[in-house]
Amino acid sequence: MSQAVVASQLREMYSRMLIAGLSVKQTFPSERRLAEGKVSVGDLPLSSLALKNIPYRTIYSELDGNDAYHMKMPDGGLLIFQYRFDAEGKIENHRLGFFPSPELPTVEEAPYLYEKDELFGDIVLERIVRFPIRFDYDPDNHTDMLHPKSHVTFGQFENCRIPVSTMLFPYAFLLFILRNFYHRCYIKNKNTFDKSIKSLRLGSCITDREQGILHLAIR
């Protein structure tokens, strides 16, 4: 059952992030019972703010200031894990978000960022352009090629919906963020993050036409 796997992965990934020192503030995603036996996990205040047409700096400031995230990383990056399940525990939709801080903390605010080059050297480079990333599973609004059931959005481009072959469990999302945007931290803690974790094979939800264009394939 997908709901049990998501809950198990969330517990384990919180533990691993704390062991690695990559979470400085965290709130475990809470469950909320809905009508017809459905369950919502990870509800947050301002959860729709990330979709609004306002400057990213404002979005980040509101999310951070209102604790509208589940995990905060040493450089200010915010992680969000939101799911909804049907009465049988299957995933109905999800939103997995990464919201990097548009400005890094100062040396006074976070000296460890600048003292540990072996961990954070690839994060504090001034040339880096920071942008939000969302993995959404939203089958109710599916339009072939235009709005894939599962898709990833980079930045705030309104029509950026890159097809993804299936929905995501939270740990797959976390590893995507760590490997690509916190690479030194990931390599330093590879033994911790690469340990096996409870999972389940999820069925494909990508259409034939969507497979014919550039997309992300997940096994």
Sequence and secondary structure as in RCSB ss.txt:
>XXXX:A:sequence
MSQAVVASQLREMYSRMLIAGLSVKQTFPSERRLAEGKVSVGDLPLSSLALKNIPYRTIYSELDGNDAYHMKMPD
GGLLIFQYRFDAEGKIENHRLGFFPSPELPTVEEAPYLYEKDELFGDIVLERIVRFPIRFDYDPDNHTDMLHPKS
HVTFGQFENCRIPVSTMLFPYAFLLFILRNFYHRCYIKNKNTFDKSIKSLRLGSCITDREQGILHLAIR
>XXXX:A:secstr
 HHHHHHHHHHHHHHHHHHTT  SEE    EEE GGG EEE   TTTTGGGSSS HHHHHHHHHHTT SSEE TT
S EEEEEEEE TTS EEEEEEEEE  SS   TTT HHHHH HHHHTTTS TT     EEEEE GGG BTTTB SE
EEEETT TT  EEBSS   HHHHHHHHHHHHSHHHHHHTHHHHTS            HHHHTSS B   
